[in-house]
């Protein structure tokens, strides 16, 4: 990757040098770090994966309610790039969860101890110093074996908040460099080797997070080239496994027909529609509907699907994104299919 050096123009205002490169330009606003945690948010993950927490009614309800509060507050404040406010972090003192969310979910890191890490920035500190008290309260986990698999699931954190707003969303996390300083290295010969393995492990999480933003899209192998989006990585569904489909983040298909009366689209698995898993696993389903394929009523839709039915083809009817209220009448999205459904109507030619 070429390195581009950027220069900044400085002018003097009295005795103060001032950057002027952004003069007259509107800058995007965002925040860094956690947002205030509501007092009613009492559920915590305590080391389990975020996806497992979402399977628990109380945690899921409080997590998503907290996200909704954060989104509303950022809209009121006029923020341009939203954050999730680190909603996934546990309710701990001294910012401990900022570190522990990662250390509890990385293979090779052991149970934390009440001590400070052997880092140079703590060399001149001792009990009673503010920095010592904060860092000791965060606890120090030992590195007991080679750094291995991670279960941070930052992509799940993004997918939880992204449908709540049309603004860009960023997800924050501790860096490998800082994380290495917060550990007691009992396995690696030197801290550089530890840092490199941490970087490799976290890099996989960051790539999954980037992919969750639908930078890639999966399509059926027979989707016409003219309908494939430019500027995106297009992955063909050659019987991809569920984990790979989930990592892609978005599916693009055509449909067999659509009903204006009910907002229903019909899939028969032909002509760019793909197999059922293609539109079941990814979080986002974008469906391209030809204007001539739209009928007004349900009987007309059934008539249009007659030939496929007589051939014994599987027919799927979709009238919106996946949602269920089976458990205590609490609405949950994305359990039985994509959480987001986008329908684009187009005219050929």
C-alpha positions as CSV (number, residue, x, y, z in Angstrom):
1,X,0.0,0.0,0.0
2,X,1.6,3.4,-1.0
3,X,2.3,5.8,1.8
4,X,0.8,9.3,1.3
5,X,2.3,12.1,3.3
6,X,-0.2,14.8,4.2
7,X,0.8,18.3,5.0
8,X,-0.9,20.9,7.3
9,X,-0.8,24.6,6.9
10,X,0.0,26.5,10.1
11,X,-0.7,30.2,10.7
12,X,0.1,32.2,13.8
13,X,-2.7,33.9,15.8
14,X,-0.8,36.0,18.3
15,X,1.5,33.4,20.0
16,X,-0.6,30.4,19.1
17,X,-0.1,28.3,15.9
18,X,-3.4,27.2,14.5
19,X,-4.3,24.5,12.0
20,X,-6.2,25.9,9.0
21,X,-6.5,22.9,6.7
22,X,-10.1,22.4,7.8
23,X,-11.1,26.1,7.9
24,X,-14.6,26.6,6.5
25,X,-15.3,22.8,6.3
26,X,-18.0,21.0,8.2
27,X,-16.4,18.2,10.3
28,X,-18.2,14.9,11.1
29,X,-18.9,14.5,14.8
30,X,-18.7,11.3,16.9
31,X,-17.9,10.1,20.4
32,X,-15.2,7.8,21.8
33,X,-15.7,5.4,24.7
34,X,-18.7,4.1,26.6
35,X,-22.0,6.1,27.0
36,X,-23.7,6.3,30.4
37,X,-25.2,3.0,31.4
38,X,-28.9,3.3,32.6
39,X,-29.5,2.2,36.2
40,X,-32.1,-0.3,35.0
41,X,-29.6,-2.1,32.8
42,X,-28.7,-4.8,35.4
43,X,-27.9,-7.8,33.2
44,X,-24.3,-8.7,32.4
45,X,-22.6,-11.2,30.1
46,X,-19.9,-12.3,32.6
47,X,-17.7,-14.0,30.0
48,X,-20.3,-15.7,27.8
49,X,-20.5,-14.8,24.0
50,X,-22.7,-11.9,23.0
51,X,-24.8,-14.2,20.9
52,X,-25.5,-16.4,23.9
53,X,-26.5,-13.3,25.9
54,X,-29.0,-12.4,23.1
55,X,-30.6,-15.8,23.6
56,X,-31.5,-14.8,27.2
57,X,-34.7,-12.8,27.4
58,X,-33.8,-10.4,30.2
59,X,-30.3,-9.6,28.8
60,X,-31.6,-9.2,25.2
61,X,-34.4,-6.9,26.2
62,X,-32.2,-4.6,28.4
63,X,-29.3,-4.6,25.8
64,X,-31.6,-3.5,22.9
65,X,-33.5,-1.0,25.1
66,X,-30.2,0.5,26.1
67,X,-29.1,0.7,22.4
68,X,-32.4,2.4,21.6
69,X,-31.7,5.0,24.3
70,X,-28.2,5.6,23.0
71,X,-29.5,6.0,19.4
72,X,-32.2,8.5,20.4
73,X,-29.7,10.5,22.4
74,X,-27.2,10.7,19.6
75,X,-29.9,11.8,17.2
76,X,-30.9,14.6,19.5
77,X,-27.3,15.7,19.8
78,X,-26.9,15.8,16.0
79,X,-24.0,13.2,16.1
80,X,-22.9,12.2,12.6
81,X,-21.2,8.9,13.3
82,X,-23.0,6.8,16.0
83,X,-21.5,4.4,18.5
84,X,-23.1,1.6,20.5
85,X,-21.9,3.1,23.7
86,X,-20.1,-0.2,24.6
87,X,-23.4,-1.6,25.6
88,X,-22.0,-5.1,25.6
89,X,-19.6,-4.4,28.4
90,X,-20.4,-5.6,31.9
91,X,-21.2,-3.1,34.7
92,X,-17.8,-3.0,36.5
93,X,-15.7,-0.4,38.3
94,X,-12.7,1.5,37.0
95,X,-13.4,0.7,33.4
96,X,-12.5,-3.0,34.0
97,X,-14.9,-4.3,31.4
98,X,-13.1,-2.3,28.7
99,X,-10.2,-4.8,29.2
100,X,-12.1,-7.9,30.6
101,X,-14.5,-8.1,27.7
102,X,-11.6,-9.1,25.5
103,X,-9.5,-11.0,28.0
104,X,-12.4,-13.2,29.0
105,X,-12.9,-14.2,25.4
106,X,-9.4,-15.0,24.1
107,X,-8.0,-18.5,24.4
108,X,-4.6,-18.5,26.2
109,X,-5.5,-15.8,28.8
110,X,-6.2,-17.1,32.3
111,X,-8.1,-16.0,35.4
112,X,-7.3,-12.4,36.4
113,X,-5.5,-11.7,39.7
114,X,-5.5,-8.7,42.0
115,X,-2.3,-7.1,40.9
116,X,-1.0,-4.5,38.5
117,X,0.7,-5.6,35.2
118,X,4.5,-5.4,34.9
119,X,4.3,-2.5,32.5
120,X,6.7,0.4,32.3
121,X,4.0,3.0,32.9
122,X,3.5,1.5,36.4
123,X,7.1,1.4,37.4
124,X,7.0,4.6,39.5
125,X,3.5,4.0,40.9
126,X,2.4,2.4,44.2
127,X,-0.6,1.8,46.4
128,X,-2.3,5.1,47.0
129,X,-1.5,6.5,43.6
130,X,-4.7,7.1,41.5
131,X,-3.3,5.2,38.5
132,X,-2.3,2.2,40.7
133,X,-5.7,2.0,42.3
134,X,-7.5,2.1,38.9
135,X,-5.2,-0.4,37.2
136,X,-5.2,-2.8,40.2
137,X,-9.0,-2.7,40.3
138,X,-9.2,-3.7,36.7
139,X,-7.3,-6.9,37.7
140,X,-4.5,-8.5,35.7
141,X,-4.9,-11.7,33.7
142,X,-1.9,-14.0,33.0
143,X,-1.0,-15.3,29.6
144,X,-0.9,-19.0,30.3
145,X,-0.5,-20.4,26.7
146,X,-0.4,-19.4,23.1
147,X,-3.0,-16.9,22.1
148,X,-5.8,-18.7,20.2
149,X,-9.4,-18.3,19.2
150,X,-11.5,-15.3,20.1
151,X,-15.2,-14.8,20.7
152,X,-15.6,-11.0,20.8
153,X,-18.3,-11.0,18.2
154,X,-18.0,-7.4,17.4
155,X,-19.9,-8.0,14.2
156,X,-22.9,-9.1,16.4
157,X,-22.6,-5.8,18.3
158,X,-22.7,-3.9,15.0
159,X,-25.7,-5.9,13.7
160,X,-27.6,-5.1,16.9
161,X,-27.5,-1.3,16.5
162,X,-27.2,-0.8,12.7
163,X,-30.9,-1.4,11.9
164,X,-31.8,1.3,14.5
165,X,-30.4,4.2,12.5
166,X,-29.5,5.4,9.1
167,X,-26.3,7.0,10.4
168,X,-22.9,5.3,10.1
169,X,-22.1,3.3,13.2
170,X,-18.6,2.5,14.6
171,X,-17.8,-0.2,17.2
172,X,-14.8,0.4,19.5
173,X,-12.5,-2.1,21.2
174,X,-9.2,-2.2,23.0
175,X,-6.1,-2.4,20.7
176,X,-3.6,-5.2,20.8
177,X,-0.9,-2.8,21.9
178,X,-2.7,-1.7,25.0
179,X,-4.0,-5.1,25.7
180,X,-0.5,-6.5,25.8
181,X,0.4,-4.0,28.5
182,X,-2.5,-5.1,30.6
183,X,-1.4,-8.8,30.8
184,X,1.1,-10.7,32.8
185,X,3.2,-12.6,30.2
186,X,3.9,-16.1,31.6
187,X,4.2,-17.9,28.3
188,X,6.0,-15.9,25.5
189,X,9.7,-15.4,25.5
190,X,9.2,-11.7,24.9
191,X,6.3,-9.2,24.7
192,X,6.7,-8.6,21.0
193,X,5.7,-12.2,20.2
194,X,2.7,-11.8,22.5
195,X,1.8,-8.6,20.7
196,X,2.0,-10.2,17.3
197,X,-0.3,-13.1,18.3
198,X,-2.8,-10.8,19.9
199,X,-2.8,-8.7,16.7
200,X,-3.5,-11.7,14.5
201,X,-6.3,-12.9,16.8
202,X,-8.0,-9.5,17.0
203,X,-7.5,-8.8,13.3
204,X,-9.9,-11.7,12.5
205,X,-12.5,-10.0,14.7
206,X,-12.0,-6.7,13.0
207,X,-12.4,-8.3,9.6
208,X,-15.6,-9.9,10.7
209,X,-16.8,-6.5,11.9
210,X,-15.9,-4.9,8.6
211,X,-17.8,-7.6,6.7
212,X,-20.9,-7.0,8.9
213,X,-21.2,-3.6,7.2
214,X,-22.1,-5.5,4.0
215,X,-18.9,-4.6,2.1
216,X,-19.4,-8.1,0.6
217,X,-22.6,-9.5,-0.8
218,X,-23.5,-13.1,-1.6
219,X,-25.5,-14.0,-4.8
220,X,-26.8,-17.1,-6.5
221,X,-24.3,-18.3,-9.2
222,X,-27.0,-17.6,-11.9
223,X,-27.6,-13.9,-11.0
224,X,-27.1,-11.9,-14.2
225,X,-23.9,-9.8,-14.3
226,X,-26.0,-6.7,-15.0
227,X,-27.7,-7.0,-11.6
228,X,-24.5,-7.5,-9.6
229,X,-23.5,-4.4,-7.7
230,X,-20.3,-2.6,-8.8
231,X,-17.7,-1.5,-6.2
232,X,-18.5,-4.5,-3.8
233,X,-17.0,-7.9,-3.4
234,X,-19.5,-10.4,-4.8
235,X,-19.4,-13.9,-3.4
236,X,-21.2,-16.7,-5.3
237,X,-23.1,-19.1,-3.2
238,X,-21.5,-22.4,-4.2
239,X,-23.1,-24.3,-1.3
240,X,-21.4,-22.1,1.3
241,X,-21.7,-23.3,4.9
242,X,-23.9,-21.3,7.3
243,X,-20.9,-19.6,9.1
244,X,-19.5,-18.3,5.8
245,X,-23.0,-17.0,4.8
246,X,-23.4,-15.3,8.1
247,X,-20.0,-13.6,7.8
248,X,-20.8,-12.2,4.4
249,X,-23.6,-10.1,5.9
250,X,-25.8,-9.5,2.9
251,X,-27.6,-11.5,0.2
252,X,-28.8,-10.1,-3.2
253,X,-31.5,-12.0,-5.1
254,X,-34.2,-11.6,-7.6
255,X,-37.8,-12.9,-7.0
256,X,-40.4,-14.9,-9.0
257,X,-43.2,-12.5,-8.3
258,X,-44.5,-9.9,-5.8
259,X,-47.9,-8.8,-4.4
260,X,-48.7,-5.2,-4.0
261,X,-51.7,-5.8,-1.7
262,X,-49.7,-7.5,1.0
263,X,-46.1,-6.4,0.2
264,X,-45.2,-10.1,-0.3
265,X,-42.3,-11.3,-2.5
266,X,-42.2,-14.9,-3.7
267,X,-39.0,-17.0,-4.2
268,X,-38.9,-20.2,-6.1
269,X,-35.1,-20.8,-6.2
270,X,-34.7,-20.0,-9.9
271,X,-33.2,-17.3,-12.0
272,X,-31.0,-15.5,-9.5
273,X,-33.2,-16.3,-6.4
274,X,-30.8,-18.9,-4.9
275,X,-31.4,-21.6,-2.4
276,X,-33.4,-21.0,0.8
277,X,-30.2,-20.7,3.0
278,X,-29.0,-17.8,0.9
279,X,-31.9,-15.6,2.1
280,X,-32.2,-17.2,5.5
281,X,-28.7,-16.8,7.1
282,X,-27.3,-13.3,6.1
283,X,-28.5,-10.4,8.3
284,X,-29.6,-8.3,5.2
285,X,-31.6,-9.5,2.2
286,X,-31.8,-7.2,-0.8
287,X,-34.4,-8.3,-3.3
288,X,-34.6,-7.0,-6.8
289,X,-38.1,-6.9,-8.2
290,X,-38.9,-6.4,-11.8
291,X,-41.9,-4.0,-12.2
292,X,-43.7,-6.5,-14.5
293,X,-43.5,-9.2,-11.9
294,X,-45.7,-7.2,-9.4
295,X,-49.3,-8.3,-9.2
296,X,-52.1,-6.5,-7.3
297,X,-53.8,-9.3,-5.3
298,X,-52.9,-12.6,-3.5
299,X,-55.0,-14.7,-5.9
300,X,-53.0,-13.2,-8.8
301,X,-49.8,-14.0,-7.0
302,X,-50.9,-17.7,-6.4
303,X,-51.8,-17.9,-10.1
304,X,-48.4,-16.6,-11.1
305,X,-46.7,-19.2,-8.9
306,X,-48.8,-22.1,-10.3
307,X,-46.2,-23.4,-12.8
308,X,-43.5,-23.6,-10.1
309,X,-45.9,-25.4,-7.7
310,X,-46.8,-28.0,-10.4
311,X,-43.1,-28.7,-10.9
312,X,-42.7,-29.3,-7.2
313,X,-40.4,-26.4,-6.6
314,X,-40.1,-25.0,-3.1
315,X,-41.9,-21.7,-2.8
316,X,-41.0,-19.1,-0.1
317,X,-43.3,-16.1,0.6
318,X,-41.7,-13.1,2.4
319,X,-43.7,-10.2,3.7
320,X,-41.0,-8.5,5.8
321,X,-37.9,-9.2,7.8
322,X,-37.8,-12.0,10.3
323,X,-39.7,-11.2,13.6
324,X,-41.3,-13.3,16.3
325,X,-43.1,-12.6,19.6
326,X,-43.3,-16.2,20.7
327,X,-41.6,-15.6,24.1
328,X,-43.6,-13.5,26.5
329,X,-44.9,-11.4,23.5
330,X,-41.5,-9.7,23.3
331,X,-40.7,-8.9,19.7
332,X,-37.4,-10.4,18.6
333,X,-36.0,-9.8,15.1
334,X,-33.6,-11.9,13.1
335,X,-34.2,-15.3,14.7
336,X,-35.8,-17.1,11.7
337,X,-34.2,-15.2,8.9
338,X,-32.7,-11.8,8.0
339,X,-33.4,-8.9,10.3
340,X,-33.4,-6.4,7.4
341,X,-35.2,-6.8,4.1
342,X,-34.8,-4.2,1.3
343,X,-36.9,-4.4,-1.8
344,X,-35.8,-2.5,-5.0
345,X,-38.2,-2.3,-7.9
346,X,-36.6,-1.8,-11.3
347,X,-37.5,-1.6,-15.0
348,X,-35.5,-3.5,-17.5
349,X,-33.8,-1.5,-20.3
